[in-house]
């Protein structure tokens, strides 16, 4: 499970859509008090930061729609409580970019999918 801390425009299709799917799982763990992955470090860093997680979801959605994907899984904004900014990282954003560069995909590149 991973929620990246880099601009969604830097993610390839696979990582963008994968993060969106995992974010929904994380949201359900935190808002419905589900036990699966509740002790995972990625889950723990979002405890008390549902507003920040909601903001990350909305950033992912904007990028998905910019690339032509239809989004049909909104989060309940009323549950977006707590801190609005994520300042806790398992790996810094620069370390995350290094991790992505080592993967066999086009991540990270600055908006490689732009319409320009």
Secondary structure, DSSP 8 states (H G I E B T S, - for coil): -----S-GGGS-HHHHHHHHHHHHHHHHHHHTT--TTTTSHHHHTTTTBHHHHHHHHHHHHHHHHHTT--------GGG--B-SS----SS-HHHHHHHHHTSSSS-S-TTTT---
